[in-house]
Amino acid sequence: MRAACAAAVLIVALPLGAAAQTSSDATDPGADGAQPPAPVNQGPMIVERIHSGFMLVPEVKATAFDKRFSGLIGGSAGWVSQETFFIGGGGYWMPTNRSNDRRLAYGGVVMQWFVANSDRFGLSAKALLGGGRATLPDTVTQVVGVPIGRDTDRLTPAQLRDLIQSHTVTTTVRSRQDFLVAEPELNARLGLAKHVRLTLGAGYRFAGNDWRRGGGFDRGRRISGAVGSLGVQIGG
């Protein structure tokens, strides 16, 4: 009886011991001489927050106006979304005195797309769409006081021409013109401090009072002209 019980215990213990040995070999890294793969070090994860906020940009501009260069002052203000897109409003005007025959002021919606953006350097495309008013000198020539009747009928063509010239008056008047404006511009900016950047830009001002008819697109290029700008971006 004792021999039978011992045999039964031996039969049950043999499979359990073999299973335990197999499990130990599978988990032992040195069982077959192979080393486990080394863990991959990904390094620290850096998370940077993308900013949105209000931005103010005071500017000065040099522009071609009425076929001469003049200065403008002004700026823009608005909201920067995720350091990528700016939308707001802006305006510029020419500082003059009352005796100046040339005046210029315009403004509108300002949009700007930041193509490359970092703390030290950035590039962007900018556009202003709106309207304005210009004051320009115009020359008006009039013939006044010419007698009409029999006295002029007796004159020769040369005498009539001399008479008209003697009664011709030329004066300079100020002409005000309201116009639409589209001013695309390319900008570069350099970081001066946190949220303070110096901006340099170049563009062109397209002006006209009625583009639908084709004839009002400032054909004399008196209002339209090249633009260069220098400003400071604060915020954003």
Disulfide bonds with the S-S distance in Angstrom:
none
